[in-house]
């Protein structure tokens, strides 16, 4: 089985190119999230691109290497943390300013306010990017573990066995 794991994934050229590209793709996704107040994009688009970096690595290196980098369980937990951060920021805006999605950082927090430029949009975008990227990766991981085969006109679903 260890010989099968070594041969898992794509060929050497694809693995080499992926090794170079995955970092740039990940950084571009982070750039979109952090500069969402100035440019088109934001948490959703940045999260999709971040997920693409993990998916590209998993496709090139194989499912076992992808699960070592980021398992489905950890990805689901990170998505839950992102959702809780988003919910907490939304409720904080509702409690402090009287409406959802308001700037709850307000006056009196000069250090935080200067970092976030008087705006809570960074918190919303970071949380949204975390939720979107991890959920897309979980969906990819789950669907890539199931294979549908057709034999004699009958469909069968086969799950890959993990060692």
N, CA and C atoms as an extended XYZ file, in Angstrom:
489
Properties=species:S:1:pos:R:3:atomname:S:1:resname:S:1:resid:I:1 pbc="F F F"
N         0.817       -1.193        0.000 N   UNK     1
C         0.000        0.000        0.000 CA  UNK     1
C         0.861        1.257        0.000 C   UNK     1
N         2.031        1.203        0.644 N   UNK     2
C         2.892        2.383        0.673 CA  UNK     2
C         3.406        2.727       -0.718 C   UNK     2
N         3.566        1.705       -1.571 N   UNK     3
C         3.969        1.964       -2.945 CA  UNK     3
C         2.873        2.697       -3.705 C   UNK     3
N         1.615        2.380       -3.393 N   UNK     4
C         0.490        3.064       -4.018 CA  UNK     4
C         0.430        4.527       -3.577 C   UNK     4
N         0.714        4.783       -2.313 N   UNK     5
C         0.697        6.152       -1.799 CA  UNK     5
C         1.796        6.982       -2.456 C   UNK     5
N         2.952        6.380       -2.699 N   UNK     6
C         4.040        7.110       -3.344 CA  UNK     6
C         3.676        7.493       -4.773 C   UNK     6
N         2.896        6.658       -5.453 N   UNK     7
C         2.519        6.935       -6.832 CA  UNK     7
C         1.241        7.763       -6.936 C   UNK     7
N         0.651        8.118       -5.816 N   UNK     8
C        -0.592        8.858       -5.822 CA  UNK     8
C        -0.348       10.282       -6.321 C   UNK     8
N        -1.342       10.855       -6.949 N   UNK     9
C        -1.214       12.215       -7.457 CA  UNK     9
C        -0.820       12.230       -8.915 C   UNK     9
N        -0.303       13.355       -9.341 N   UNK    10
C         0.057       13.548      -10.739 CA  UNK    10
C         1.534       13.276      -10.958 C   UNK    10
N         1.994       13.528      -12.175 N   UNK    11
C         3.387       13.256      -12.497 CA  UNK    11
C         4.302       14.323      -11.905 C   UNK    11
N         5.605       14.145      -12.103 N   UNK    12
C         6.614       15.003      -11.495 CA  UNK    12
C         6.507       16.450      -11.963 C   UNK    12
N         6.183       16.671      -13.223 N   UNK    13
C         6.068       18.032      -13.757 CA  UNK    13
C         4.919       18.771      -13.071 C   UNK    13
N         3.769       18.128      -12.958 N   UNK    14
C         2.621       18.759      -12.307 CA  UNK    14
C         2.906       19.025      -10.833 C   UNK    14
N         3.571       18.099      -10.169 N   UNK    15
C         3.921       18.302       -8.762 CA  UNK    15
C         4.894       19.461       -8.593 C   UNK    15
N         5.851       19.577       -9.514 N   UNK    16
C         6.828       20.677       -9.424 CA  UNK    16
C         6.161       22.027       -9.647 C   UNK    16
N         5.310       22.110      -10.651 N   UNK    17
C         4.615       23.376      -10.931 CA  UNK    17
C         3.680       23.733       -9.779 C   UNK    17
N         3.011       22.741       -9.238 N   UNK    18
C         2.132       22.983       -8.094 CA  UNK    18
C         2.926       23.480       -6.900 C   UNK    18
N         4.108       22.927       -6.703 N   UNK    19
C         4.963       23.384       -5.605 CA  UNK    19
C         5.280       24.868       -5.700 C   UNK    19
N         5.451       25.361       -6.897 N   UNK    20
C         5.726       26.785       -7.096 CA  UNK    20
C         4.461       27.627       -7.007 C   UNK    20
N         3.365       27.144       -7.556 N   UNK    21
C         2.157       27.962       -7.685 CA  UNK    21
C         1.295       28.044       -6.441 C   UNK    21
N         1.292       27.006       -5.611 N   UNK    22
C         0.332       26.973       -4.502 CA  UNK    22
C         0.521       28.141       -3.536 C   UNK    22
N         1.728       28.543       -3.293 N   UNK    23
C         1.982       29.686       -2.405 CA  UNK    23
C         1.489       30.994       -2.996 C   UNK    23
N         1.714       31.183       -4.289 N   UNK    24
C         1.250       32.413       -4.944 CA  UNK    24
C        -0.276       32.482       -4.993 C   UNK    24
N        -0.910       31.350       -5.244 N   UNK    25
C        -2.370       31.318       -5.271 CA  UNK    25
C        -2.921       31.630       -3.885 C   UNK    25
N        -2.339       31.035       -2.860 N   UNK    26
C        -2.768       31.298       -1.492 CA  UNK    26
C        -2.581       32.773       -1.127 C   UNK    26
N        -1.442       33.334       -1.473 N   UNK    27
C        -1.181       34.748       -1.163 CA  UNK    27
C        -2.112       35.677       -1.929 C   UNK    27
N        -2.473       35.325       -3.158 N   UNK    28
C        -3.419       36.148       -3.905 CA  UNK    28
C        -4.788       36.139       -3.232 C   UNK    28
N        -5.207       34.985       -2.722 N   UNK    29
C        -6.466       34.918       -1.982 CA  UNK    29
C        -6.435       35.764       -0.726 C   UNK    29
N        -5.329       35.706        0.000 N   UNK    30
C        -5.184       36.538        1.204 CA  UNK    30
C        -5.168       38.015        0.830 C   UNK    30
N        -4.511       38.357       -0.272 N   UNK    31
C        -4.498       39.742       -0.744 CA  UNK    31
C        -5.917       40.240       -1.039 C   UNK    31
N        -6.714       39.414       -1.707 N   UNK    32
C        -8.093       39.818       -2.001 CA  UNK    32
C        -8.891       40.046       -0.728 C   UNK    32
N        -8.686       39.209        0.267 N   UNK    33
C        -9.418       39.365        1.526 CA  UNK    33
C        -8.986       40.641        2.239 C   UNK    33
N        -7.692       40.901        2.301 N   UNK    34
C        -7.196       42.049        3.059 CA  UNK    34
C        -7.431       43.383        2.365 C   UNK    34
N        -7.569       43.374        1.054 N   UNK    35
C        -7.789       44.621        0.319 CA  UNK    35
C        -9.209       44.729       -0.216 C   UNK    35
N       -10.145       44.094        0.472 N   UNK    36
C       -11.520       44.063       -0.024 CA  UNK    36
C       -12.205       45.418        0.073 C   UNK    36
N       -11.734       46.285        0.945 N   UNK    37
C       -12.371       47.601        1.058 CA  UNK    37
C       -11.934       48.535       -0.064 C   UNK    37
N       -10.875       48.187       -0.785 N   UNK    38
C       -10.355       49.033       -1.856 CA  UNK    38
C       -10.585       48.456       -3.245 C   UNK    38
N       -10.661       47.151       -3.344 N   UNK    39
C       -10.740       46.491       -4.649 CA  UNK    39
C       -11.929       45.528       -4.681 C   UNK    39
N       -12.361       45.148       -5.868 N   UNK    40
C       -13.402       44.113       -5.938 CA  UNK    40
C       -12.866       42.800       -5.385 C   UNK    40
N       -13.729       42.032       -4.846 N   UNK    41
C       -13.318       40.765       -4.240 CA  UNK    41
C       -13.860       40.720       -2.837 C   UNK    41
N       -13.063       40.328       -1.936 N   UNK    42
C       -13.478       40.287       -0.544 CA  UNK    42
C       -13.376       38.900        0.025 C   UNK    42
N       -14.161       38.669        1.073 N   UNK    43
C       -14.089       37.410        1.783 CA  UNK    43
C       -14.497       36.217        0.955 C   UNK    43
N       -15.548       36.367        0.147 N   UNK    44
C       -16.012       35.221       -0.631 CA  UNK    44
C       -15.025       34.865       -1.741 C   UNK    44
N       -14.649       35.839       -2.552 N   UNK    45
C       -13.726       35.570       -3.666 CA  UNK    45
C       -12.358       35.133       -3.150 C   UNK    45
N       -11.877       35.787       -2.108 N   UNK    46
C       -10.598       35.390       -1.525 CA  UNK    46
C       -10.650       33.997       -0.934 C   UNK    46
N       -11.779       33.652       -0.306 N   UNK    47
C       -11.932       32.313        0.266 CA  UNK    47
C       -11.940       31.234       -0.797 C   UNK    47
N       -12.587       31.512       -1.922 N   UNK    48
C       -12.600       30.546       -3.031 CA  UNK    48
C       -11.181       30.318       -3.541 C   UNK    48
N       -10.411       31.377       -3.686 N   UNK    49
C        -9.045       31.245       -4.207 CA  UNK    49
C        -8.144       30.534       -3.199 C   UNK    49
N        -8.325       30.800       -1.916 N   UNK    50
C        -7.558       30.089       -0.888 CA  UNK    50
C        -7.884       28.597       -0.935 C   UNK    50
N        -9.159       28.266       -1.085 N   UNK    51
C        -9.554       26.858       -1.203 CA  UNK    51
C        -8.932       26.223       -2.439 C   UNK    51
N        -8.834       26.974       -3.521 N   UNK    52
C        -8.219       26.455       -4.748 CA  UNK    52
C        -6.758       26.074       -4.536 C   UNK    52
N        -6.055       26.794       -3.684 N   UNK    53
C        -4.661       26.444       -3.394 CA  UNK    53
C        -4.582       25.080       -2.713 C   UNK    53
N        -5.455       24.838       -1.735 N   UNK    54
C        -5.472       23.532       -1.063 CA  UNK    54
C        -5.930       22.424       -2.006 C   UNK    54
N        -6.914       22.712       -2.844 N   UNK    55
C        -7.420       21.713       -3.785 CA  UNK    55
C        -6.355       21.365       -4.824 C   UNK    55
N        -5.644       22.367       -5.323 N   UNK    56
C        -4.572       22.119       -6.288 CA  UNK    56
C        -3.491       21.233       -5.686 C   UNK    56
N        -3.120       21.495       -4.450 N   UNK    57
C        -2.121       20.662       -3.781 CA  UNK    57
C        -2.615       19.227       -3.651 C   UNK    57
N        -3.881       19.062       -3.259 N   UNK    58
C        -4.440       17.722       -3.088 CA  UNK    58
C        -4.507       16.970       -4.412 C   UNK    58
N        -4.879       17.664       -5.484 N   UNK    59
C        -4.934       17.013       -6.792 CA  UNK    59
C        -3.548       16.597       -7.273 C   UNK    59
N        -2.572       17.450       -7.065 N   UNK    60
C        -1.230       17.150       -7.571 CA  UNK    60
C        -0.516       16.104       -6.729 C   UNK    60
N        -0.608       16.211       -5.418 N   UNK    61
C         0.156       15.326       -4.541 CA  UNK    61
C        -0.596       14.066       -4.134 C   UNK    61
N        -1.914       14.082       -4.245 N   UNK    62
C        -2.704       12.924       -3.853 CA  UNK    62
C        -3.484       13.199       -2.584 C   UNK    62
N        -4.486       12.353       -2.357 N   UNK    63
C        -5.396       12.566       -1.239 CA  UNK    63
C        -4.707       12.412        0.112 C   UNK    63
N        -3.789       11.490        0.232 N   UNK    64
C        -3.118       11.285        1.513 CA  UNK    64
C        -2.265       12.491        1.893 C   UNK    64
N        -1.555       13.059        0.940 N   UNK    65
C        -0.749       14.250        1.213 CA  UNK    65
C        -1.643       15.448        1.520 C   UNK    65
N        -2.767       15.548        0.819 N   UNK    66
C        -3.707       16.627        1.083 CA  UNK    66
C        -4.308       16.546        2.471 C   UNK    66
N        -4.604       15.321        2.910 N   UNK    67
C        -5.165       15.145        4.252 CA  UNK    67
C        -4.129       15.395        5.335 C   UNK    67
N        -2.848       15.177        5.026 N   UNK    68
C        -1.798       15.521        5.995 CA  UNK    68
C        -1.664       17.034        6.130 C   UNK    68
N        -1.813       17.743        5.014 N   UNK    69
C        -1.724       19.199        5.043 CA  UNK    69
C        -2.916       19.806        5.765 C   UNK    69
N        -4.117       19.372        5.408 N   UNK    70
C        -5.337       19.908        6.019 CA  UNK    70
C        -6.404       18.822        5.966 C   UNK    70
N        -6.728       18.275        7.121 N   UNK    71
C        -7.723       17.204        7.156 CA  UNK    71
C        -9.133       17.788        7.107 C   UNK    71
N       -10.079       16.917        6.788 N   UNK    72
C       -11.484       17.343        6.722 CA  UNK    72
C       -11.968       17.824        8.087 C   UNK    72
N       -11.532       17.167        9.142 N   UNK    73
C       -11.970       17.528       10.488 CA  UNK    73
C       -11.474       18.916       10.868 C   UNK    73
N       -10.208       19.181       10.628 N   UNK    74
C        -9.650       20.500       10.952 CA  UNK    74
C       -10.299       21.579       10.093 C   UNK    74
N       -10.523       21.289        8.823 N   UNK    75
C       -11.166       22.261        7.947 CA  UNK    75
C       -12.587       22.573        8.407 C   UNK    75
N       -13.330       21.564        8.818 N   UNK    76
C       -14.685       21.793        9.319 CA  UNK    76
C       -14.665       22.593       10.612 C   UNK    76
N       -13.695       22.331       11.473 N   UNK    77
C       -13.580       23.095       12.719 CA  UNK    77
C       -13.218       24.549       12.440 C   UNK    77
N       -12.330       24.789       11.489 N   UNK    78
C       -11.979       26.164       11.127 CA  UNK    78
C       -13.162       26.903       10.510 C   UNK    78
N       -13.965       26.199        9.726 N   UNK    79
C       -15.165       26.813        9.163 CA  UNK    79
C       -16.138       27.194       10.265 C   UNK    79
N       -16.254       26.359       11.278 N   UNK    80
C       -17.131       26.673       12.411 CA  UNK    80
C       -16.618       27.875       13.190 C   UNK    80
N       -15.316       27.958       13.372 N   UNK    81
C       -14.730       29.120       14.058 CA  UNK    81
C       -15.002       30.395       13.268 C   UNK    81
N       -14.840       30.332       11.955 N   UNK    82
C       -15.125       31.489       11.113 CA  UNK    82
C       -16.577       31.927       11.209 C   UNK    82
N       -17.490       30.947       11.236 N   UNK    83
C       -18.910       31.272       11.359 CA  UNK    83
C       -19.212       31.907       12.707 C   UNK    83
N       -18.573       31.422       13.756 N   UNK    84
C       -18.779       32.012       15.085 CA  UNK    84
C       -18.216       33.427       15.167 C   UNK    84
N       -17.074       33.669       14.538 N   UNK    85
C       -16.507       35.019       14.511 CA  UNK    85
C       -17.441       35.955       13.763 C   UNK    85
N       -17.960       35.504       12.630 N   UNK    86
C       -18.890       36.314       11.846 CA  UNK    86
C       -20.143       36.622       12.652 C   UNK    86
N       -20.679       35.626       13.328 N   UNK    87
C       -21.873       35.822       14.146 CA  UNK    87
C       -21.599       36.773       15.305 C   UNK    87
N       -20.469       36.614       15.972 N   UNK    88
C       -20.126       37.490       17.095 CA  UNK    88
C       -19.955       38.936       16.641 C   UNK    88
N       -19.311       39.145       15.502 N   UNK    89
C       -19.136       40.508       14.993 CA  UNK    89
C       -20.477       41.120       14.607 C   UNK    89
N       -21.360       40.320       14.053 N   UNK    90
C       -22.684       40.812       13.667 CA  UNK    90
C       -23.503       41.196       14.895 C   UNK    90
N       -23.495       40.339       15.904 N   UNK    91
C       -24.244       40.621       17.129 CA  UNK    91
C       -23.640       41.807       17.873 C   UNK    91
N       -22.309       41.919       17.854 N   UNK    92
C       -21.668       43.070       18.501 CA  UNK    92
C       -22.095       44.370       17.836 C   UNK    92
N       -22.209       44.369       16.521 N   UNK    93
C       -22.687       45.557       15.818 CA  UNK    93
C       -24.130       45.870       16.157 C   UNK    93
N       -24.933       44.823       16.295 N   UNK    94
C       -26.345       45.028       16.633 CA  UNK    94
C       -26.505       45.558       18.055 C   UNK    94
N       -25.691       45.053       18.974 N   UNK    95
C       -25.799       45.503       20.364 CA  UNK    95
C       -25.249       46.915       20.554 C   UNK    95
N       -24.146       47.208       19.929 N   UNK    96
C       -23.498       48.503       20.153 CA  UNK    96
C       -24.121       49.622       19.312 C   UNK    96
N       -24.427       49.357       18.066 N   UNK    97
C       -24.908       50.390       17.154 CA  UNK    97
C       -26.397       50.280       16.839 C   UNK    97
N       -27.044       49.211       17.269 N   UNK    98
C       -28.479       49.081       17.066 CA  UNK    98
C       -28.893       48.464       15.744 C   UNK    98
N       -27.954       48.007       14.933 N   UNK    99
C       -28.288       47.372       13.656 CA  UNK    99
C       -27.188       46.380       13.306 C   UNK    99
N       -27.580       45.338       12.579 N   UNK   100
C       -26.596       44.345       12.166 CA  UNK   100
C       -25.608       44.951       11.177 C   UNK   100
N       -24.400       44.415       11.154 N   UNK   101
C       -23.331       44.789       10.234 CA  UNK   101
C       -22.938       46.261       10.367 C   UNK   101
N       -23.000       46.798       11.545 N   UNK   102
C       -22.549       48.162       11.794 CA  UNK   102
C       -21.136       48.125       12.340 C   UNK   102
N       -20.463       49.259       12.241 N   UNK   103
C       -19.112       49.382       12.777 CA  UNK   103
C       -19.208       49.428       14.292 C   UNK   103
N       -18.860       48.331       14.943 N   UNK   104
C       -18.983       48.254       16.386 CA  UNK   104
C       -17.715       48.677       17.110 C   UNK   104
N       -16.663       49.020       16.356 N   UNK   105
C       -15.402       49.397       16.992 CA  UNK   105
C       -15.489       50.784       17.603 C   UNK   105
N       -16.207       51.688       16.976 N   UNK   106
C       -16.571       52.983       17.540 CA  UNK   106
C       -15.446       53.786       18.168 C   UNK   106
N       -15.839       54.893       18.794 N   UNK   107
C       -14.881       55.800       19.427 CA  UNK   107
C       -14.381       55.196       20.738 C   UNK   107
N       -13.218       55.628       21.154 N   UNK   108
C       -12.649       55.168       22.408 CA  UNK   108
C       -11.677       54.018       22.253 C   UNK   108
N       -11.545       53.464       21.076 N   UNK   109
C       -10.612       52.373       20.816 CA  UNK   109
C        -9.646       52.820       19.719 C   UNK   109
N        -8.810       53.780       20.036 N   UNK   110
C        -7.955       54.395       19.015 CA  UNK   110
C        -7.001       53.381       18.379 C   UNK   110
N        -6.412       52.476       19.181 N   UNK   111
C        -5.472       51.510       18.623 CA  UNK   111
C        -6.141       50.547       17.672 C   UNK   111
N        -7.269       50.003       18.089 N   UNK   112
C        -8.011       49.079       17.225 CA  UNK   112
C        -8.575       49.832       16.031 C   UNK   112
N        -9.088       51.030       16.285 N   UNK   113
C        -9.726       51.783       15.207 CA  UNK   113
C        -8.719       52.161       14.138 C   UNK   113
N        -7.505       52.521       14.523 N   UNK   114
C        -6.520       52.878       13.506 CA  UNK   114
C        -6.107       51.646       12.697 C   UNK   114
N        -6.070       50.478       13.335 N   UNK   115
C        -5.706       49.265       12.612 CA  UNK   115
C        -6.793       48.888       11.616 C   UNK   115
N        -8.028       48.961       12.019 N   UNK   116
C        -9.125       48.592       11.153 CA  UNK   116
C        -9.679       49.766       10.362 C   UNK   116
N        -9.019       50.923       10.415 N   UNK   117
C        -9.427       52.120        9.677 CA  UNK   117
C       -10.897       52.456        9.907 C   UNK   117
N       -11.290       52.479       11.192 N   UNK   118
C       -12.651       52.843       11.608 CA  UNK   118
C       -13.716       51.948       10.980 C   UNK   118
N       -13.374       50.742       10.699 N   UNK   119
C       -14.305       49.893        9.973 CA  UNK   119
C       -14.167       48.454       10.427 C   UNK   119
N       -15.273       47.781       10.643 N   UNK   120
C       -15.260       46.375       11.053 CA  UNK   120
C       -15.333       45.430        9.860 C   UNK   120
N       -15.254       45.957        8.651 N   UNK   121
C       -15.391       45.121        7.458 CA  UNK   121
C       -14.291       44.058        7.379 C   UNK   121
N       -13.124       44.345        7.957 N   UNK   122
C       -12.043       43.354        7.935 CA  UNK   122
C       -12.437       42.098        8.697 C   UNK   122
N       -13.069       42.293        9.829 N   UNK   123
C       -13.472       41.134       10.629 CA  UNK   123
C       -14.487       40.294        9.860 C   UNK   123
N       -15.457       40.958        9.244 N   UNK   124
C       -16.454       40.230        8.463 CA  UNK   124
C       -15.808       39.482        7.294 C   UNK   124
N       -14.901       40.148        6.591 N   UNK   125
C       -14.270       39.513        5.432 CA  UNK   125
C       -13.345       38.369        5.827 C   UNK   125
N       -12.592       38.529        6.898 N   UNK   126
C       -11.717       37.442        7.348 CA  UNK   126
C       -12.530       36.225        7.778 C   UNK   126
N       -13.609       36.463        8.504 N   UNK   127
C       -14.454       35.354        8.943 CA  UNK   127
C       -15.120       34.672        7.743 C   UNK   127
N       -15.620       35.469        6.805 N   UNK   128
C       -16.261       34.908        5.618 CA  UNK   128
C       -15.263       34.108        4.780 C   UNK   128
N       -14.051       34.608        4.638 N   UNK   129
C       -13.022       33.886        3.877 CA  UNK   129
C       -12.688       32.561        4.537 C   UNK   129
N       -12.627       32.544        5.857 N   UNK   130
C       -12.342       31.307        6.577 CA  UNK   130
C       -13.460       30.287        6.364 C   UNK   130
N       -14.709       30.736        6.467 N   UNK   131
C       -15.842       29.835        6.277 CA  UNK   131
C       -15.872       29.294        4.851 C   UNK   131
N       -15.775       30.180        3.878 N   UNK   132
C       -15.896       29.770        2.476 CA  UNK   132
C       -14.757       28.845        2.074 C   UNK   132
N       -13.525       29.201        2.399 N   UNK   133
C       -12.384       28.383        1.967 CA  UNK   133
C       -12.422       26.993        2.585 C   UNK   133
N       -12.731       26.916        3.857 N   UNK   134
C       -12.728       25.606        4.500 CA  UNK   134
C       -13.917       24.749        4.062 C   UNK   134
N       -15.089       25.353        3.869 N   UNK   135
C       -16.234       24.555        3.423 CA  UNK   135
C       -16.064       24.058        1.991 C   UNK   135
N       -15.492       24.880        1.123 N   UNK   136
C       -15.228       24.425       -0.248 CA  UNK   136
C       -14.234       23.260       -0.225 C   UNK   136
N       -13.221       23.350        0.619 N   UNK   137
C       -12.243       22.271        0.716 CA  UNK   137
C       -12.883       20.997        1.280 C   UNK   137
N       -13.771       21.132        2.269 N   UNK   138
C       -14.448       19.963        2.828 CA  UNK   138
C       -15.326       19.301        1.772 C   UNK   138
N       -16.063       20.106        1.021 N   UNK   139
C       -16.911       19.543       -0.040 CA  UNK   139
C       -16.053       18.817       -1.073 C   UNK   139
N       -14.935       19.406       -1.458 N   UNK   140
C       -14.030       18.753       -2.402 CA  UNK   140
C       -13.500       17.442       -1.821 C   UNK   140
N       -13.079       17.457       -0.573 N   UNK   141
C       -12.514       16.257        0.046 CA  UNK   141
C       -13.526       15.127        0.127 C   UNK   141
N       -14.750       15.462        0.475 N   UNK   142
C       -15.786       14.435        0.599 CA  UNK   142
C       -16.149       13.875       -0.771 C   UNK   142
N       -16.323       14.756       -1.753 N   UNK   143
C       -16.717       14.262       -3.081 CA  UNK   143
C       -15.581       13.553       -3.800 C   UNK   143
N       -14.347       13.874       -3.498 N   UNK   144
C       -13.238       13.184       -4.164 CA  UNK   144
C       -13.010       11.795       -3.594 C   UNK   144
N       -13.583       11.503       -2.441 N   UNK   145
C       -13.418       10.182       -1.842 CA  UNK   145
C       -14.434        9.175       -2.370 C   UNK   145
N       -15.400        9.642       -3.155 N   UNK   146
C       -16.443        8.757       -3.671 CA  UNK   146
C       -16.286        8.649       -5.192 C   UNK   146
N       -16.318        7.428       -5.711 N   UNK   147
C       -16.222        7.194       -7.142 CA  UNK   147
C       -17.452        6.424       -7.606 C   UNK   147
N       -17.999        6.846       -8.721 N   UNK   148
C       -19.154        6.155       -9.289 CA  UNK   148
C       -18.662        5.353      -10.483 C   UNK   148
N       -18.949        4.064      -10.478 N   UNK   149
C       -18.578        3.203      -11.594 CA  UNK   149
C       -19.851        2.678      -12.240 C   UNK   149
N       -19.787        2.486      -13.536 N   UNK   150
C       -20.921        1.932      -14.273 CA  UNK   150
C       -20.454        0.622      -14.899 C   UNK   150
N       -21.121       -0.453      -14.551 N   UNK   151
C       -20.776       -1.763      -15.092 CA  UNK   151
C       -22.080       -2.474      -15.426 C   UNK   151
N       -22.202       -2.876      -16.646 N   UNK   152
C       -23.408       -3.558      -17.135 CA  UNK   152
C       -24.657       -2.710      -16.925 C   UNK   152
N       -24.524       -1.412      -17.098 N   UNK   153
C       -25.667       -0.516      -16.973 CA  UNK   153
C       -26.079       -0.210      -15.549 C   UNK   153
N       -25.338       -0.702      -14.578 N   UNK   154
C       -25.657       -0.454      -13.167 CA  UNK   154
C       -24.602        0.462      -12.558 C   UNK   154
N       -25.070        1.427      -11.819 N   UNK   155
C       -24.156        2.351      -11.154 CA  UNK   155
C       -23.850        1.859       -9.746 C   UNK   155
N       -22.585        2.008       -9.379 N   UNK   156
C       -22.163        1.659       -8.017 CA  UNK   156
C       -21.285        2.772       -7.498 C   UNK   156
N       -21.489        3.106       -6.244 N   UNK   157
C       -20.616        4.091       -5.597 CA  UNK   157
C       -19.591        3.350       -4.762 C   UNK   157
N       -18.356        3.712       -4.964 N   UNK   158
C       -17.258        3.106       -4.220 CA  UNK   158
C       -16.546        4.187       -3.432 C   UNK   158
N       -16.290        3.917       -2.196 N   UNK   159
C       -15.501        4.834       -1.375 CA  UNK   159
C       -14.058        4.388       -1.399 C   UNK   159
N       -13.142        5.356       -1.451 N   UNK   160
C       -11.743        4.990       -1.376 CA  UNK   160
C       -11.435        4.551        0.038 C   UNK   160
N       -10.647        3.528        0.140 N   UNK   161
C       -10.263        3.037        1.456 CA  UNK   161
C        -9.042        3.783        1.915 C   UNK   161
N        -9.081        4.158        3.164 N   UNK   162
C        -7.923        4.848        3.761 CA  UNK   162
C        -7.119        3.847        4.548 C   UNK   162
N        -5.824        3.944        4.445 N   UNK   163
C        -4.985        3.001        5.177 CA  UNK   163
C        -4.619        3.547        6.525 C   UNK   163
